[in-house]
């Protein structure tokens, strides 16, 4: 026989009816409990990487409306861009290595002591 504490919903404390191994009174309490629990835990590695890739892609897309653009590195970094997170790379015939976040690429260049990124969009010819 379960004691009184084991017979209550882990989220809201309501008395549980039904199966003896029931832990939550409904799916809303179950979801709420796990959401609150996730807020107290350290972010998982996958979530951290995925969130940074999403942010990088959003920023590159924002600043590259025409397919090619040049932007100051510090401006992108200020907005949360992290160049260490990318999905793949492409090397052009000149030997420049563009790092890509999905379909948006960037290349670090220094012009007149100012660090900049050349932003491009993935093209079909790059697959070869």
C-alpha positions in Angstrom: 0.0 0.0 0.0 1.3 3.5 -0.9 1.8 6.1 1.7 -0.1 9.4 1.5 2.8 11.3 -0.1 3.1 8.8 -3.0 -0.6 9.1 -3.7 -0.4 12.8 -4.8 0.4 14.5 -8.2 4.1 15.5 -8.3 3.1 18.9 -9.9 0.0 20.1 -8.1 -0.4 17.8 -5.1 -3.9 16.6 -6.0 -4.9 13.2 -4.8 -4.3 10.6 -7.6 -7.0 8.2 -8.6 -6.5 5.1 -10.8 -3.4 3.2 -11.4 -1.1 2.6 -8.5 2.0 3.8 -10.4 0.4 7.1 -11.5 2.6 10.2 -10.8 0.6 13.0 -12.4 -3.1 13.8 -12.4 -3.2 14.8 -16.1 -0.9 15.6 -19.1 -0.9 19.4 -18.2 0.6 18.7 -14.8 3.1 16.2 -16.3 4.2 18.8 -18.9 4.4 21.6 -16.3 6.5 19.5 -13.9 9.0 18.6 -16.6 9.2 22.1 -17.9 9.9 23.5 -14.4 12.5 20.8 -13.9 14.3 21.6 -17.2 14.6 25.3 -16.1 16.7 24.2 -13.1 19.0 21.8 -14.9 22.0 22.9 -16.9 21.3 23.1 -20.6 22.2 20.0 -22.5 25.0 20.1 -24.9 22.8 19.4 -27.9 20.4 22.3 -26.9 23.2 24.7 -26.5 24.7 23.9 -29.9 21.3 23.9 -31.6 20.3 27.2 -30.1 23.6 28.9 -31.2 23.3 27.5 -34.7 19.7 28.9 -34.9 20.9 32.3 -33.7 23.9 32.3 -36.1 21.6 31.4 -39.0 19.1 34.1 -38.1 21.8 36.8 -37.9 23.5 35.8 -41.2 20.1 35.7 -42.9 19.2 39.2 -41.5 22.4 40.8 -42.8 22.5 39.0 -46.1 19.3 39.9 -48.0 20.9 40.1 -51.5 23.0 36.9 -51.5 26.3 38.7 -50.8 27.1 41.3 -48.1 30.0 42.6 -46.0 29.6 43.4 -42.3 31.9 44.3 -39.5 32.7 41.3 -37.3 32.1 43.2 -34.0 28.6 44.1 -35.0 27.7 40.4 -35.5 29.5 39.3 -32.4 27.6 42.0 -30.4 24.3 40.6 -31.4 25.2 37.1 -30.3 26.9 35.5 -33.3 29.5 32.9 -32.5 31.8 31.9 -35.4 32.8 28.7 -33.7 29.4 27.2 -34.4 28.9 26.2 -38.1 27.5 23.3 -40.0 30.0 22.8 -42.8 32.5 24.6 -44.9 33.4 25.3 -48.6 36.8 26.1 -50.1 36.8 28.2 -53.3 39.4 28.1 -56.1 41.4 30.9 -54.4 41.8 28.7 -51.3 39.4 30.8 -49.1 37.4 28.7 -46.7 33.9 29.9 -46.1 32.2 28.5 -43.0 28.4 27.9 -43.3 25.5 27.8 -41.0 23.1 25.8 -43.1 22.7 27.8 -46.3 24.4 31.0 -45.1 28.2 31.3 -45.2 30.8 33.7 -43.9 34.4 34.4 -44.5 36.6 36.4 -42.1 38.6 39.2 -43.8 40.7 42.1 -42.5 40.5 45.3 -44.4 42.4 48.4 -43.1 42.9 46.7 -39.7 39.1 46.2 -39.4 37.8 42.6 -39.1 34.8 42.0 -41.4 32.8 39.0 -42.6 31.9 38.5 -46.2 28.5 36.9 -46.2 27.3 34.6 -49.0 24.4 32.2 -49.6 24.9 28.6 -50.7 24.8 28.1 -54.5 24.4 24.9 -56.5 27.9 25.1 -58.0 29.4 24.8 -54.5 28.3 21.2 -54.3 31.0 20.1 -56.8 
